[in-house]
């Protein structure tokens, strides 16, 4: 099965079919979609070996992830894959397997075999040896997520997203606000947790509000970690919600609002509040960051980002370089406040 058969079915010329299969910019998207639909139906498989001989390229992009079971990584991978498929490129996945994984296998033995034309790194910070090894490949590279020294990245402004959350709560009248963040042992970019916490502390300080150290908790960027942090905040107040006639002293000993550095942690905090007999948002407001679809299901207020769009933008950036374009700077990805049912004015 070849290009001629696709051209016959679609009524297009062979050259147009060829350009459409490669996702070239001078072909209409409707034509690209139609050609690829017909190619799939006919079982057309392009010859990567032939393409490599003709262009010196593998028509494949490597994507490196710390782990593969996190919401952000899955969404970003989907965006990268969609853009690569549209351009006729394959995705080669390198899973580092978390802190106990074999980074050497990926960085030293796999990526350096020149199986790919470019690399997209998800939330990774490279050590000096890894950077030097990857630079030898001369592949275009980009990081999705937090900043990595010496590499371009696309991601939200991590200080700004917590500032948006704080401004929302302060605008509602909150003064006693706790923060749930901490490190992610599974391999998240180490800069992200620090930047989000710094953004929170700076925003609270700018608003004139102190944050006790006991209200800065480690939630490990997971649901279970958020639940544990919430229990630490609310555990001594089971049944002491506003509806249960809590005393003023008990209310003053806990925050009226909690900023969580991820929606997954915020979901855990919501469960902890419910277990403690607290009403959200009447007794305590909770806001997350990320825009996780589970947050929408439970009505979580959040500062949303779009990792799928970030994946698409990253793929387009490295493909442009592979195709001979110059590397371009990338602006911070957008984030916006989504107000739902878990935030409101402070009690009393």
Secondary structure as UniProt FT lines:
FT   HELIX           3..10
FT   HELIX           14..21
FT   TURN            22..23
FT   TURN            25..26
FT   HELIX           29..42
FT   HELIX           48..55
FT   STRAND          60..65
FT   HELIX           71..86
FT   TURN            87..88
FT   STRAND          90..95
FT   HELIX           98..100
FT   HELIX           103..104
FT   HELIX           105..110
FT   HELIX           111..113
FT   STRAND          118..122
FT   HELIX           128..137
FT   STRAND          140..144
FT   TURN            149..150
FT   STRAND          153..154
FT   HELIX           158..171
FT   TURN            172..173
FT   STRAND          177..181
FT   TURN            185..187
FT   HELIX           190..206
FT   TURN            207..208
FT   HELIX           213..215
FT   STRAND          216..218
FT   TURN            220..221
FT   HELIX           223..234
FT   HELIX           235..237
FT   TURN            238..239
FT   HELIX           242..244
FT   HELIX           248..252
FT   STRAND          257..260
FT   HELIX           263..275
FT   TURN            276..277
FT   TURN            280..283
FT   STRAND          285..290
FT   HELIX           293..298
FT   STRAND          301..304
FT   HELIX           307..322
FT   TURN            323..324
FT   STRAND          336..338
//
